[in-house]
Amino acid sequence: MHEAASRVWTFHRAGARRYVTFAEHLRRQPNVLTRLLLMAAAIIIAVPLAILAIFVTAVLLVFVAVFLLIHAVRGWLSRLWPSRDGRSNVRVIRRVE
């Protein structure tokens, strides 16, 4: 790869070599900056969307769990105590005549 993290060797026509910073090296490459900008834009857009999707999924799972828990507790409590209007939670089997 490169000989140093921040510098790159470049060669001139005369054969003399000099150090060029990595940013200058990138500027001379075709489409490198465009690709880097597109990657940065994709990351800037994708990461918040992924976090939002995780958050929405977690909230929906909590709502489903609370909904199921409430209905389970209501069913359990209705077997312990009859309803206030005097009806019991027992099914009446009617005879067919």
Stockholm file with secondary structure:
# STOCKHOLM 1.0

chainA/1-97         MHEAASRVWTFHRAGARRYVTFAEHLRRQPNVLTRLLLMAAAIIIAVPLAILAIFVTAVLLVFVAVFLLIHAVRGWLSRLWPSRDGRSNVRVIRRVE
#=GR chainA/1-97 SS CCSSSSEEEEECTTSCEEEEEHHHHHHHSTTHHHHHHHHHHHHHHHHHHHHHHHHHHHHHHHHHHHHHHHHHHHHHHHHHSCCTTSCCSCCCCCCCC
#=GC SS_cons        CCSSSSEEEEECTTSCEEEEEHHHHHHHSTTHHHHHHHHHHHHHHHHHHHHHHHHHHHHHHHHHHHHHHHHHHHHHHHHHSCCTTSCCSCCCCCCCC
//
